[in-house]
Amino acid sequence: MPDYDPSQLTDAVLRSFASTPDARTRGVLQHLIAHLHGFVRDADLTLDEWRAAIDFLTRTGHMSGDTRQEFILLSDVLGVSMLVDAINHKAHAGATDTTVLGPFYVGEHRVVPHGGDLAGDAPGERVFVDARVTDVAGQPIRGATIDVWHADAAGLYDSQKPGYRLDTPSLRARFVTGGDGEFSFRTIMPRSYPVPTDGPVGELLAAGGRHAMRPAHIHFLLQAPGYETLVTHLFVAGDEYLESDAVFGVKPSLIVRLQPRDEPTWPDGTPAPARWHLLSYRFAMKATA
């Protein structure tokens, strides 16, 4: 019966996975074991701390479901999501910068016609988003799908609210680009808001003395045959949390300045409120290799 000291134990666990058939799985497991064991040794982890960690991860799993992903939120606030994003988009070759998916994407959204109103009677300053999707050379992409979602003026996504149903979305929709790669919609001005703090991730932020705020933004997920999927946000210029985003997701190229307007019609010719804002942006997608 082996009597392992800490270093021998790590070597023994590594050897136990040495015959893993898939080379990539074998390599990832080797890195995971080596770094995880190294963390336990370097931190001189106590049994109580180990039990607390197991409890934390268990509660994180219990908090996750179809409309909220606490593990994604945990990955976000630890910077892991953005690190994985950066590693996988080292050479974006002129494509729009990517950022985190976030924990409140609920899957494919309902298709809405161009110019559709995502906000209904929700309170907030009105915004018209006028956008195009092109390749990195500026050529329009027809038939691209764009999922859009964002929080309301109170900082809540529809999926966080009691009685939420997938078939009655609010402030989320899907669009399909036309021949010029265009799509447009009406909505309300996004606001900065806190990530959910009522679960284990909130406890972690409090323990670390960190705020939970995200700067105002709208999520976009773009897909088109022959192009890499693009997951990104557009952030509102001037927001006080742009330099301290709780999930480290801000990139300068994704900060946009909304233009105040007082014309009586939206860009599509339909009646507009007395004051509204225009957000214009071109998304560039990178072709698959």
Backbone torsions as a table, in degrees:
resi	resn	phi	psi	omega
1	MET	NA	118.0	-179.2
2	PRO	-62.7	147.0	175.4
3	ASP	-119.1	89.5	-169.0
4	TYR	-81.0	134.4	163.4
5	ASP	-88.0	172.6	-173.4
6	PRO	-55.1	-43.6	-177.9
7	SER	-70.5	-38.3	178.1
8	GLN	-65.2	-35.7	179.1
9	LEU	-62.6	-44.8	178.8
10	THR	-59.8	-45.3	179.4
11	ASP	-62.2	-38.6	-179.0
12	ALA	-66.0	-41.2	179.2
13	VAL	-66.4	-40.9	177.7
14	LEU	-60.9	-42.9	179.2
15	ARG	-64.2	-32.8	-177.5
16	SER	-65.5	-23.2	178.3
17	PHE	-103.3	8.1	-174.7
18	ALA	-64.7	-23.3	-178.3
19	SER	-98.6	13.8	177.3
20	THR	-54.9	121.9	-171.7
21	PRO	-60.6	-43.4	-177.0
22	ASP	-82.4	124.4	-174.4
23	ALA	-63.4	-40.6	-179.4
24	ARG	-66.4	-44.3	177.1
25	THR	-60.0	-42.7	179.0
26	ARG	-60.6	-45.3	-178.8
27	GLY	-65.3	-43.1	179.5
28	VAL	-63.5	-43.3	178.8
29	LEU	-62.6	-39.4	178.9
30	GLN	-62.7	-43.4	177.5
31	HIS	-65.0	-43.3	-179.6
32	LEU	-59.6	-49.0	-177.9
33	ILE	-63.0	-46.4	-178.0
34	ALA	-62.2	-44.9	-178.0
35	HIS	-73.4	-37.7	179.6
36	LEU	-66.2	-45.0	176.8
37	HIS	-64.6	-39.2	177.9
38	GLY	-62.9	-39.5	177.1
39	PHE	-61.4	-46.2	-178.7
40	VAL	-61.3	-41.9	179.1
41	ARG	-67.4	-47.0	-176.5
42	ASP	-65.3	-37.1	179.7
43	ALA	-82.3	-9.7	-177.0
44	ASP	50.9	52.1	-171.1
45	LEU	-60.2	133.4	176.7
46	THR	-87.4	164.3	177.5
47	LEU	-62.0	-39.8	178.7
48	ASP	-64.0	-39.6	178.3
49	GLU	-66.9	-39.2	176.8
50	TRP	-62.1	-44.3	178.7
51	ARG	-63.8	-39.7	178.9
52	ALA	-63.7	-38.1	178.6
53	ALA	-65.8	-43.2	177.4
54	ILE	-60.8	-43.9	178.7
55	ASP	-62.7	-42.9	179.7
56	PHE	-59.5	-47.5	-178.9
57	LEU	-68.1	-36.3	177.4
58	THR	-62.1	-45.9	-179.7
59	ARG	-68.5	-31.1	175.4
60	THR	-63.6	-41.9	176.4
61	GLY	-64.5	-42.5	-179.9
62	HIS	-64.6	-30.7	-179.4
63	MET	-75.6	-17.6	-175.7
64	SER	-85.9	146.2	179.5
65	GLY	-165.5	-158.5	-175.9
66	ASP	-68.4	-28.7	-174.4
67	THR	-113.7	0.2	177.4
68	ARG	-151.9	132.0	-178.7
69	GLN	-119.9	93.1	-176.8
70	GLU	-66.6	-28.4	177.9
71	PHE	-69.2	-37.7	174.7
72	ILE	-64.0	-42.3	177.8
73	LEU	-60.7	-42.0	176.7
74	LEU	-60.7	-46.2	177.3
75	SER	-60.0	-38.8	-179.2
76	ASP	-63.6	-51.3	-173.3
77	VAL	-73.2	-18.2	175.2
78	LEU	-88.4	-1.4	179.6
79	GLY	79.3	3.3	-178.2
80	VAL	-69.4	-40.6	-179.2
81	SER	-58.9	-45.9	-179.3
82	MET	-70.8	-30.8	176.4
83	LEU	-67.1	-45.0	176.7
84	VAL	-61.8	-41.6	178.3
85	ASP	-59.9	-46.0	-178.2
86	ALA	-64.2	-41.5	-179.5
87	ILE	-63.8	-35.6	-175.9
88	ASN	-89.5	-2.9	178.5
89	HIS	-134.1	49.3	-178.5
90	LYS	-66.8	-36.8	-177.5
91	ALA	-122.8	87.1	-176.4
92	HIS	-85.5	-7.1	167.8
93	ALA	50.7	46.7	177.1
94	GLY	87.7	-2.6	178.0
95	ALA	-76.4	158.1	176.4
96	THR	-58.0	139.0	179.2
97	ASP	-62.3	147.2	178.7
98	THR	-97.9	164.8	172.0
99	THR	-155.9	-168.5	-169.8
100	VAL	-70.5	151.1	174.3
101	LEU	-72.4	-39.4	-177.1
102	GLY	86.8	163.6	-174.0
103	PRO	-86.1	-0.2	-172.6
104	PHE	-115.5	19.8	169.5
105	TYR	-78.9	128.3	-173.4
106	VAL	-111.9	14.1	-179.9
107	GLY	102.6	-175.4	-174.6
108	GLU	-53.5	131.5	-177.5
109	HIS	-94.3	168.5	178.4
110	ARG	-74.2	135.6	179.6
111	VAL	-72.0	133.3	-179.4
112	VAL	-123.7	140.8	179.2
113	PRO	-63.9	156.6	175.7
114	HIS	-55.3	140.2	-178.8
115	GLY	82.4	1.4	-178.0
116	GLY	-61.9	154.2	-178.4
117	ASP	-98.8	114.0	-179.5
118	LEU	-82.7	-19.9	-167.8
119	ALA	-94.9	-26.1	-176.6
120	GLY	59.7	-127.5	-179.4
121	ASP	-97.5	16.7	179.1
122	ALA	-63.7	138.4	-180.0
123	PRO	-70.4	151.5	177.0
124	GLY	141.2	159.5	176.8
125	GLU	-67.0	138.4	-175.0
126	ARG	-81.4	143.4	-178.5
127	VAL	-133.2	139.2	171.9
128	PHE	-111.7	121.8	178.1
129	VAL	-99.5	119.4	-179.1
130	ASP	-118.6	108.6	-169.6
131	ALA	-134.0	160.7	174.9
132	ARG	-133.4	153.4	175.3
133	VAL	-120.5	125.7	-179.4
134	THR	-134.6	173.8	168.1
135	ASP	-83.8	-178.3	-175.1
136	VAL	-68.5	-16.8	177.3
137	ALA	-89.7	-1.4	178.7
138	GLY	92.2	5.3	178.5
139	GLN	-81.2	132.6	-175.6
140	PRO	-64.1	148.4	176.9
141	ILE	-110.8	113.0	178.5
142	ARG	-86.2	141.5	174.8
143	GLY	81.0	9.5	174.1
144	ALA	-69.3	144.7	175.3
145	THR	-103.8	140.5	-178.8
146	ILE	-130.6	115.0	171.8
147	ASP	-89.4	133.1	-178.1
148	VAL	-125.8	138.2	174.7
149	TRP	-158.3	148.1	175.7
150	HIS	-160.9	169.3	-177.3
151	ALA	-81.2	163.8	178.9
152	ASP	-87.7	-173.4	-176.4
153	ALA	-66.7	-16.8	177.2
154	ALA	-94.1	1.5	178.7
155	GLY	84.0	21.0	-178.5
156	LEU	-117.5	140.0	170.1
157	TYR	-84.3	153.6	-178.2
158	ASP	-57.2	-34.7	-177.4
159	SER	-70.2	-10.5	176.9
160	GLN	-87.5	-10.6	-170.9
161	LYS	-93.3	147.1	177.8
162	PRO	-57.2	138.9	177.5
163	GLY	80.8	9.7	-179.7
164	TYR	-58.4	138.9	175.9
165	ARG	-133.6	140.1	-179.6
166	LEU	-61.6	-28.3	-175.6
167	ASP	-88.5	1.3	176.3
168	THR	-131.1	65.2	-175.5
169	PRO	-72.6	156.2	173.8
170	SER	-134.4	132.3	-179.7
171	LEU	60.0	34.1	171.6
172	ARG	-154.1	144.8	-178.2
173	ALA	-168.9	171.7	174.7
174	ARG	-121.5	140.4	176.9
175	PHE	-124.6	155.4	176.5
176	VAL	-123.7	125.4	-174.8
177	THR	-69.1	149.7	175.2
178	GLY	-89.0	-164.1	-173.4
179	GLY	-63.5	-28.5	177.8
180	ASP	-94.7	11.7	-178.7
181	GLY	74.3	15.2	-172.3
182	GLU	-87.9	152.7	165.7
183	PHE	-155.6	154.6	-177.8
184	SER	-152.4	157.1	176.1
185	PHE	-161.5	162.3	174.9
186	ARG	-107.0	144.8	179.1
187	THR	-158.4	-161.7	176.0
188	ILE	-114.6	161.3	180.0
189	MET	-62.5	123.1	176.2
190	PRO	-69.4	153.7	179.7
191	ARG	-126.1	155.4	172.8
192	SER	-66.3	150.4	-175.1
193	TYR	-157.1	160.8	177.5
194	PRO	-85.0	143.3	167.9
195	VAL	-64.8	158.7	-178.3
196	PRO	-58.5	130.3	-178.7
197	THR	-116.8	11.6	-177.4
198	ASP	-90.6	8.5	-179.5
199	GLY	-128.1	-165.7	-178.0
200	PRO	-57.7	-36.3	-179.4
201	VAL	-66.0	-37.0	175.3
202	GLY	-61.4	-39.5	177.0
203	GLU	-62.7	-40.3	179.3
204	LEU	-63.3	-44.7	179.6
205	LEU	-62.9	-42.4	179.2
206	ALA	-63.4	-42.2	179.7
207	ALA	-63.7	-31.5	-179.9
208	GLY	-88.6	0.8	-179.4
209	GLY	65.9	28.9	-177.3
210	ARG	-103.5	147.7	172.3
211	HIS	-79.4	163.9	-175.0
212	ALA	-108.7	13.0	-168.7
213	MET	-83.4	142.9	170.5
214	ARG	-114.3	139.8	175.4
215	PRO	-68.0	156.9	-178.3
216	ALA	-58.5	135.5	-177.3
217	HIS	-161.8	163.2	170.6
218	ILE	-121.4	134.9	177.9
219	HIS	-84.9	143.9	174.3
220	PHE	-137.5	134.3	173.6
221	LEU	-127.3	113.0	-174.2
222	LEU	-111.0	135.9	178.5
223	GLN	-139.0	142.1	176.9
224	ALA	-157.1	141.6	178.2
225	PRO	-57.0	132.7	178.6
226	GLY	86.9	2.7	-178.7
227	TYR	-130.0	150.5	176.3
228	GLU	-68.2	138.9	175.5
229	THR	-60.2	136.0	-178.7
230	LEU	-114.8	117.9	176.3
231	VAL	-112.3	119.6	-174.6
232	THR	-153.3	174.9	171.3
233	HIS	-127.4	163.4	160.5
234	LEU	-118.1	125.8	-176.7
235	PHE	-102.0	144.6	-178.8
236	VAL	-81.7	122.5	179.7
237	ALA	-59.3	144.0	177.5
238	GLY	90.0	-7.0	-179.8
239	ASP	-64.9	138.9	-175.0
240	GLU	-70.0	-13.2	-177.4
241	TYR	-105.5	12.0	-179.1
242	LEU	-60.4	-31.9	-177.1
243	GLU	-96.3	2.8	179.9
244	SER	-142.3	36.6	178.8
245	ASP	-52.6	128.1	-176.5
246	ALA	-60.7	-20.8	-178.9
247	VAL	-115.1	9.9	172.9
248	PHE	62.4	30.5	-170.9
249	GLY	-94.2	-4.4	-174.0
250	VAL	-79.3	136.3	171.3
251	LYS	-130.0	139.2	-174.5
252	PRO	-53.8	-36.8	-177.2
253	SER	-68.4	-13.7	-177.5
254	LEU	-99.7	3.3	178.1
255	ILE	-88.7	124.9	-176.3
256	VAL	-123.7	146.9	177.2
257	ARG	-102.4	118.1	179.1
258	LEU	-79.2	136.8	-174.9
259	GLN	-97.8	118.4	178.0
260	PRO	-68.6	137.5	-179.4
261	ARG	-133.5	153.4	174.9
262	ASP	-131.1	17.5	175.3
263	GLU	-63.9	148.6	-176.3
264	PRO	-75.7	-8.3	179.1
265	THR	-129.2	154.2	170.7
266	TRP	-70.3	168.0	176.6
267	PRO	-57.5	-23.8	179.4
268	ASP	-87.7	4.6	175.4
269	GLY	93.1	-6.9	179.3
270	THR	-82.8	155.3	-177.4
271	PRO	-58.3	140.5	-178.7
272	ALA	-120.0	158.2	174.8
273	PRO	-66.9	172.7	-175.3
274	ALA	-59.6	-34.3	179.2
275	ARG	-138.3	134.5	179.0
276	TRP	-149.8	176.1	-178.1
277	HIS	-126.8	145.9	178.1
278	LEU	-109.2	130.2	174.5
279	LEU	-118.0	114.3	178.9
280	SER	-114.0	138.6	-179.1
281	TYR	-159.6	147.4	173.0
282	ARG	-113.7	122.1	175.4
283	PHE	-93.5	130.4	178.5
284	ALA	-112.4	126.8	-178.2
285	MET	-106.7	142.7	-179.1
286	LYS	-91.9	131.6	178.4
287	ALA	-67.6	147.1	176.1
288	THR	-70.6	152.6	-176.9
289	ALA	-66.8	NA	NA
